[in-house]
Amino acid sequence: MGAISLPDFERDVRTALARVLGGESLIVVEGNRRIAQIMPAPAISEDEPGRGSLVDFFLNSPLRGSGIQIDRDPSGERETPSF
């Protein structure tokens, strides 16, 4: 883990972020005070589920088959707000 002073970070943000992109974690310091820690983002693994659709969400909902009835207007038209 490396450290970078706040003035150096402000002067050359791109270089600091390039270091982080290369896998290095940086601590931003001002004097003796730690201000921030910048770490590389975790890699997304192939095992992680991707974003599903809204249909998938409802099909896999724990409320599916619970018997809860939600009434809605079947006309399909909604009132348009007026300002």
N, C-alpha and C positions, 0 to 999 in steps of 0.2 A: 504494500500500500504506500503510495507516494503522497507528498504534500505539495501544495501550491499556494502561494500567497494571494490574497484577494486582488491586489493591484496587478499581479502577473496574470491571474485568471481573467480579469476584466480587459486587460490589454490584448490577450490572445485566447479567446474562448475556443476558437476552432482547434487550436493546437491541444488544449486541455481535453476537449471532447474526443480528439483523435487518439489520445492516450487511453481514454476510457474505452473507446471502441476497440482498441488493441488488447483489452482485458485488464487494464490496470485500474484499481480503485484510487480515487484521489480525495484527500482531505483539504478543504479550502480553509486557510487560516488567516487571521488578521492579528498580527502581534503574537501573543501567546494563546489567543482564543480560537477554538475551533468553531467555524461558522456552518459548514456543510460537508457532507460526504457524498461523493458522486461515484456510483458503482455501475458496472456494466449490467444491462438488462439480462434477466435470465433467458436462456435459449428455450424456445418452444419445442417440446419433444413431440415426436410423431404419435406417442401414446395418448396425449391429451385430447379430449374430445373437442371437436370444432364447434363453432356456433351452429346451432340447429335453427330450424324455422319455427315460426309461431305455431304452426300445425303440429310439429313434433312436440313442442312444449305442452300443448293441450292434450295430445294423445298419451303422453307420459306423465301427466299430472297426477299427484297422489289423490286429488279429489275426483278423478275419473271413477265412475261407478259408485260414488258416494250417495247418489240420490238427490243431491242439491239441484233445485230447479231455479234457473235465472230467467225471468221473463223479460222479453224485449219486444219492441215494436217490429213486427215482421214486414212492414211496408218498405223498409230499406231507405226511406227518405228521412233526413234529419233536418231539424229546424236550423236555418242559417242565422247566425248571430248578426244583429244590426247594431251599428255604432252611431 
